[in-house]
């Protein structure tokens, strides 16, 4: 929405406001009296009864919460445009059902971008590159105007299929360059503010490179196709205190500086033919996490050795679009792979996998008012046999501008 145009400058705003009624029913978070149940997976809640059964309702924000975006753009040379944007996100619900807490705005985006015939340069805070393809499929074909898996019982925004096959890139500060599109092929490369894994790898001396290669092809008037591959590489380090024995038998403490790398590769395909939409995606790599790239989670590493566990995920999403009506169905899984050294361990139970199955009906009352009704089945499993199954029914309204 253009607010004003003056001396070649255009000031604009965009955004959305939404709210959803969400009902969940199923198992509470699993517990054990014989071993630790490692977190970082499942649906943690304080709303379970004495039988560890969960049944609760909330009014909450969706996959994308309330957003107020404000920006400017100007042509600064022939074929070259300068654009700046600031995006503030807020939720409709307060943290953990506390009515009196303030809802603080979250400055998720804030960047400037220069686009020209040579490509584009973005500087600032924006959505990362690794995981962007699967997240866009989830947004475009399913939960862009819905809720999906609530993800956290305390506060949104919610997850859609993130954590059950979709790897969310997260928002981060960085410098990103994209080439111009060459016959549908485009390369984007970025360097981002590094991420530390708290409790294990807290030294991150180097910036994190990410890259994405996409290929877009129109297939006639009513069809199009996209393929992509993405990568991330985050060097990590820490201080380690070890005891060594000198030749004379004296024992002393020595600090060492072990290093490792959290890294991953992801890719997928999506296509649209007439009313049919279909997308598939996958990811793989050590230290990634179940939900978003380089997640701070106890599931990411062995608490004693600090070794990174390997994760992978698979996701498929379909939709049928008939005028203002969209019907969607999707499924996905995200998995944690144990290291050889811990496959016989019985003192703790590591998350094994999370599975999500979803269905939704979305109706555009107008171009800027969307009504949604959804179902989401979530299941989490641990290596020593614990599990949690939940069913969510969501309904709500989104207004955009």
C-alpha positions in Angstrom: 0.0 0.0 0.0 1.7 3.2 -1.2 1.5 6.0 1.4 3.3 8.8 -0.4 5.4 9.5 -3.5 7.7 12.5 -3.6 10.9 13.4 -5.5 11.2 9.9 -6.8 10.8 8.3 -3.4 7.9 5.9 -2.6 6.9 5.1 1.0 4.8 2.0 1.5 3.3 -0.3 4.1 2.2 -3.9 4.2 1.2 -6.4 6.8 -1.5 -8.6 8.3 -3.6 -9.2 11.4 -5.0 -12.6 12.4 -6.3 -14.7 15.2 -7.2 -18.4 15.5 -9.1 -20.6 17.9 -7.0 -23.7 18.5 -8.0 -26.9 20.3 -5.5 -29.6 21.2 -6.1 -33.1 22.6 -3.8 -36.0 23.3 -0.7 -37.0 25.4 1.2 -34.7 27.7 5.0 -34.6 27.5 6.4 -38.0 28.4 8.2 -38.6 31.6 10.3 -41.5 33.1 11.4 -42.6 36.6 14.4 -44.6 35.3 16.1 -42.2 32.9 16.2 -38.7 31.5 13.9 -37.9 28.6 15.9 -35.5 26.5 14.0 -32.3 25.4 14.1 -30.4 22.2 11.2 -32.4 20.7 7.6 -32.9 21.5 5.0 -30.5 22.8 5.8 -29.1 26.2 2.8 -27.9 28.3 1.7 -27.3 31.8 -1.9 -28.0 30.9 -1.8 -31.8 31.3 -4.0 -33.5 34.0 -2.9 -36.1 36.6 -3.2 -38.8 33.9 -0.8 -36.8 31.7 -3.6 -36.1 29.2 -3.6 -32.8 27.4 -6.9 -31.1 26.4 -6.8 -27.3 26.0 -7.9 -24.3 24.0 -6.3 -21.1 23.0 -6.9 -18.0 21.0 -3.5 -17.4 19.2 -1.6 -16.1 16.2 -0.9 -18.2 13.2 2.1 -19.4 11.2 2.7 -15.8 10.5 1.7 -13.5 13.4 0.5 -9.9 13.2 2.9 -8.0 11.0 3.4 -4.3 10.4 5.8 -3.6 7.6 7.1 -0.2 6.5 9.5 0.6 3.7 10.8 2.9 1.0 12.1 2.5 -2.5 13.7 4.8 -5.1 15.3 4.4 -8.5 18.9 5.5 -7.9 20.2 4.9 -11.5 19.0 3.5 -14.8 17.7 0.0 -14.0 18.9 0.2 -10.4 16.5 0.4 -7.4 17.2 1.0 -3.7 14.7 -0.5 -1.3 14.6 -0.5 2.5 12.2 -2.5 4.8 11.4 -2.9 8.5 9.0 -5.7 9.6 7.6 -5.8 13.2 5.9 -9.0 14.3 3.6 -9.4 17.4 1.3 -12.1 18.7 -2.4 -11.7 19.8 -1.8 -14.0 22.8 0.3 -13.2 25.8 3.1 -15.5 27.1 1.8 -18.6 28.9 -1.8 -17.4 29.4 -0.7 -14.4 31.5 -3.2 -11.8 30.6 -1.2 -8.9 32.2 2.1 -9.4 30.4 3.0 -6.9 27.7 3.1 -8.2 24.1 6.5 -6.9 22.9 7.1 -6.3 19.2 9.7 -8.4 17.5 11.8 -6.7 14.8 12.2 -9.7 12.6 13.2 -7.9 9.4 15.2 -4.8 8.8 17.3 -4.4 5.7 18.3 -2.4 2.6 18.5 -4.0 -0.8 19.9 -2.7 -4.1 18.7 -4.4 -7.3 20.2 -3.9 -10.7 21.0 -5.7 -14.0 24.0 -7.2 -12.2 21.9 -8.8 -9.5 21.1 -7.7 -6.0 22.8 -7.0 -2.7 20.9 -7.2 0.7 22.4 -5.8 3.9 20.7 -6.2 7.3 18.3 -8.7 9.0 16.2 -11.0 6.8 15.1 -14.6 6.3 18.1 -17.0 5.8 18.8 -19.0 2.7 19.1 -22.5 4.2 15.6 -24.0 4.6 13.9 -21.2 2.6 12.6 -23.5 -0.1 10.7 -25.9 2.1 9.4 -23.0 4.3 8.0 -21.3 1.1 6.2 -24.5 0.1 4.7 -24.7 3.5 3.6 -21.0 3.4 2.3 -21.0 -0.2 0.5 -24.3 -0.4 -0.7 -24.7 3.2 -0.2 -22.6 6.3 0.5 -19.1 5.0 -3.0 -18.1 6.3 -3.3 -20.8 8.8 -1.7 -22.2 12.0 -0.7 -25.9 11.6 1.2 -27.3 14.5 1.2 -24.8 17.5 4.8 -25.8 18.2 4.8 -24.1 21.7 1.9 -24.0 24.2 3.2 -20.8 25.7 3.5 -18.3 22.8 3.5 -18.1 19.0 4.0 -17.6 16.1 3.2 -21.2 15.3 5.1 -23.8 13.2 2.9 -25.0 10.4 5.0 -28.1 9.3 8.3 -26.7 10.8 9.7 -29.5 13.1 8.0 -32.2 11.0 10.0 -32.1 7.8 10.2 -28.4 7.2 13.6 -26.8 8.2 13.0 -23.1 9.0 15.9 -20.8 8.1 15.3 -18.2 10.8 15.9 -14.5 10.6 19.5 -13.3 10.9 21.8 -10.4 10.2 23.9 -10.8 7.1 25.2 -9.7 3.7 23.5 -11.5 0.7 24.2 -11.3 -3.0 22.0 -12.8 -5.7 22.9 -13.1 -9.4 20.4 -12.0 -12.0 18.2 -14.8 -13.3 20.0 -16.5 -16.2 17.4 -18.6 -18.1 15.7 -19.3 -14.8 18.8 -20.1 -12.9 19.8 -17.9 -9.9 22.5 -18.2 -7.2 22.2 -16.5 -3.8 25.1 -16.5 -1.4 25.3 -14.9 2.0 27.4 -14.5 5.1 25.6 -14.3 8.4 26.1 -13.5 12.0 27.3 -16.8 13.6 25.2 -19.0 15.9 26.5 -20.7 19.0 25.2 -23.9 20.5 24.7 -23.0 24.1 26.0 -25.6 26.6 28.4 -27.2 24.1 29.9 -25.1 21.3 29.9 -21.4 22.5 32.9 -20.1 20.5 31.9 -19.0 17.0 34.8 -16.9 15.6 33.8 -17.1 12.0 30.8 -15.8 10.0 28.4 -18.4 8.7 28.1 -18.9 4.9 24.8 -20.0 3.3 23.9 -20.5 -0.3 20.9 -21.3 -2.4 20.7 -22.3 -6.1 17.2 -22.1 -7.7 15.8 -22.9 -11.1 12.5 -21.5 -12.3 10.8 -22.6 -15.4 7.3 -21.5 -16.8 5.4 -24.4 -18.4 2.8 -22.6 -20.5 0.2 -20.2 -19.3 -1.1 -22.3 -16.3 2.0 -24.2 -15.1 5.3 -23.5 -13.5 8.2 -25.4 -11.9 10.9 -24.7 -9.4 13.9 -26.7 -8.1 16.4 -25.7 -5.5 19.4 -26.8 -3.5 20.7 -25.1 -0.3 23.7 -25.3 2.0 24.9 -24.0 5.4 28.3 -24.2 7.1 28.9 -23.0 10.7 32.3 -23.5 12.3 32.2 -24.1 16.1 34.7 -24.2 18.9 34.9 -24.5 22.6 37.4 -24.7 25.5 37.9 -28.2 27.0 39.6 -28.9 30.3 41.5 -32.2 30.3 43.8 -33.9 32.8 47.2 -35.1 31.5 49.9 -37.1 33.2 53.5 -35.9 32.8 56.4 -38.5 32.5 57.2 -38.0 36.2 53.6 -39.0 37.1 52.4 -35.5 37.9 48.8 -34.8 36.8 47.8 -31.4 35.6 44.9 -29.6 33.9 45.3 -28.5 30.3 43.0 -26.4 28.2 42.4 -27.4 24.7 40.4 -25.9 21.8 38.4 -28.6 20.0 36.5 -27.6 16.9 33.6 -29.0 14.8 31.2 -27.9 12.1 27.4 -27.7 12.0 26.5 -28.0 8.4 23.7 -29.2 6.1 22.3 -29.6 2.6 18.7 -29.2 1.6 16.7 -29.3 -1.6 13.4 -29.8 -3.2 10.9 -29.4 -6.1 7.6 -27.7 -6.5 5.2 -27.4 -9.4 1.9 -25.9 -10.3 -0.3 -27.2 -13.1 -3.8 -25.6 -13.4 -5.5 -26.1 -10.0 -2.9 -28.6 -8.7 0.0 -27.6 -6.4 2.7 -30.1 -5.2 6.0 -29.6 -3.4 8.6 -32.0 -1.9 11.7 -31.2 0.2 14.4 -32.8 2.2 17.4 -31.8 4.5 20.3 -33.5 6.1 23.3 -32.6 8.3 25.0 -32.6 11.7 23.9 -30.0 14.3 20.9 -28.7 12.4 18.1 -29.4 14.9 14.5 -30.5 14.3 12.9 -27.1 13.8 15.3 -24.5 12.5 18.8 -24.4 11.2 21.3 -24.5 14.0 18.7 -24.8 16.7 19.8 -24.4 20.3 18.4 -27.7 21.6 19.6 -30.5 24.0 18.8 -32.9 21.1 21.5 -31.3 19.0 24.5 -32.8 20.8 25.6 -35.4 23.4 25.7 -33.6 26.7 28.9 -35.3 27.8 31.1 -35.6 24.7 29.5 -32.6 22.9 29.4 -34.5 19.6 26.8 -33.2 17.2 24.0 -35.5 16.2 22.9 -35.8 12.6 19.4 -34.8 11.5 17.3 -35.3 8.4 13.8 -34.6 7.3 11.4 -35.1 4.4 8.3 -33.1 3.6 5.5 -33.3 0.9 2.7 -30.8 0.5 -0.2 -30.7 -2.0 -3.0 -28.3 -2.6 -6.0 -27.8 -5.0 -7.0 -24.3 -5.8 -10.4 -23.5 -7.3 -10.9 -19.8 -7.4 -11.1 -18.5 -3.9 -11.0 -22.0 -2.3 -7.8 -23.8 -1.5 -7.7 -27.4 -0.1 -4.4 -28.6 1.3 -2.9 -31.9 2.5 0.6 -32.5 3.7 2.9 -34.8 5.6 6.5 -34.8 6.9 9.0 -36.3 9.2 12.1 -34.9 11.0 14.6 -37.4 12.5 17.5 -37.5 14.9 20.3 -40.1 14.4 22.2 -41.4 17.4 26.0 -41.7 17.3 27.5 -45.1 17.5 28.8 -44.4 21.0 25.3 -43.9 22.5 23.2 -46.6 20.7 23.3 -48.8 23.8 22.8 -46.0 26.4 19.9 -46.5 28.7 20.4 -43.5 31.1 18.8 -41.0 28.8 16.3 -41.2 25.9 17.1 -39.0 22.8 14.3 -37.8 20.5 14.0 -40.1 17.5 11.6 -38.5 15.2 8.6 -36.1 14.8 5.8 -36.8 12.3 3.2 -34.3 11.1 0.1 -34.9 9.0 -2.1 -31.9 8.1 -5.2 -30.9 6.2 -6.8 -27.5 5.6 -9.5 -25.6 3.9 -8.9 -21.9 3.1 -11.4 -19.5 1.6 -10.7 -16.0 0.3 -13.7 -14.0 1.3 -12.0 -11.1 -0.5 -8.4 -10.7 -1.8 -7.4 -9.4 1.6 -9.6 -11.5 4.0 -9.0 -15.2 4.3 -10.9 -17.7 6.4 -9.2 -21.0 7.5 -10.1 -24.3 9.0 -7.4 -27.0 9.7 -6.5 -30.3 11.3 -3.0 -31.3 12.4 -1.8 -34.6 13.8 1.5 -34.5 15.6 3.6 -37.4 16.9 7.0 -37.4 18.6 9.0 -40.5 19.5 12.1 -41.1 21.6 14.7 -43.9 21.3 13.8 -45.7 24.6 10.1 -46.0 23.6 8.5 -42.8 24.9 6.0 -41.1 22.5 3.5 -38.3 22.4 0.5 -38.0 20.0 -1.6 -34.9 19.7 -4.5 -33.7 17.5 -5.1 -30.0 16.8 -8.1 -28.3 15.2 -7.7 -24.7 14.3 -10.0 -22.1 12.8 -9.4 -18.4 12.2 -9.3 -15.3 10.1 -6.5 -13.3 8.5 -6.7 -9.7 7.1 -3.9 -8.4 4.9 -2.9 -5.1 3.3 
